[in-house]
Amino acid sequence: MKSVTFKAVSFGLMFGLVAGAIAANPQQVNQLLQTNQCPGCDLRSIPLLQASLANADLQGADLRGANLREANLSGANLSGAFLGGFFAKS
């Protein structure tokens, strides 16, 4: 699942297909997808559709505007994370 998510994120970063400007730091997005650890990262407006983020360390991360629809965030550390404007599973 991570490889599919990584391809979608890469495509979105390359072609700017996210609503609004992509503000996320591409190196930090890659770090998250490779290690599931990204405390304090700038992940604003990034498409993380169906991402497998179980037990991820996102402490203090900026996830404003991130598309987290159907993302698995069970056990993820979101303490201090900025979550305003994210898209949750409806």
C-alpha positions in Angstrom: 0.0 0.0 0.0 2.8 2.4 0.8 4.2 2.2 -2.8 0.9 3.1 -4.3 0.6 6.0 -1.8 4.1 7.2 -2.6 3.4 7.2 -6.3 0.2 9.2 -5.8 2.0 11.7 -3.5 4.9 12.0 -6.0 2.5 12.6 -8.9 0.6 15.2 -6.9 3.9 17.0 -6.0 5.2 16.9 -9.5 2.0 18.2 -11.2 0.4 20.2 -8.4 -2.9 18.3 -8.6 -3.9 19.1 -5.0 -6.6 21.7 -4.5 -4.7 24.9 -3.6 -0.9 25.2 -3.5 1.1 22.3 -2.3 3.0 23.6 0.7 4.5 20.3 2.1 8.2 19.7 2.2 8.9 16.9 -0.3 11.9 15.5 1.6 9.7 15.3 4.7 6.9 13.6 2.8 9.4 11.0 1.6 10.7 10.5 5.1 7.2 9.8 6.4 6.5 7.3 3.6 9.8 5.5 4.1 10.0 5.5 7.9 6.5 6.2 9.3 8.3 8.9 11.5 8.0 12.6 10.8 7.6 14.6 14.0 7.3 18.3 13.3 7.1 17.8 9.5 5.4 20.2 7.1 2.8 17.9 5.4 0.3 20.7 4.5 -2.1 20.0 1.6 -0.5 16.6 0.8 -2.6 13.8 -0.6 -2.3 10.9 1.8 -5.3 9.0 0.5 -5.4 5.4 1.9 -1.9 5.9 3.4 -0.8 3.3 5.9 0.2 5.5 8.8 -0.6 3.1 11.7 1.7 3.9 14.7 3.3 6.8 12.8 5.0 9.5 14.7 3.4 12.7 13.5 3.9 14.6 16.8 3.7 18.4 16.0 3.4 17.8 12.3 1.5 20.3 10.2 -1.3 18.4 8.4 -3.5 21.3 7.6 -5.3 20.7 4.4 -3.9 17.2 4.0 -6.2 14.6 2.4 -6.3 11.8 4.9 -9.3 10.1 3.5 -9.3 6.4 4.3 -5.8 6.7 5.8 -5.0 4.3 8.6 -4.0 6.4 11.6 -4.6 3.8 14.3 -2.0 4.2 17.1 -0.4 7.3 15.4 1.0 9.9 17.6 -0.7 13.1 16.6 -0.1 15.1 19.8 0.5 18.7 19.0 -0.2 18.2 15.3 -2.0 20.8 13.3 -5.1 19.2 11.8 -7.3 22.0 10.7 -8.9 21.6 7.2 -8.0 18.0 6.8 -10.3 15.6 4.9 -11.4 12.7 7.0 -13.3 9.7 5.9 -16.9 10.7 5.5 
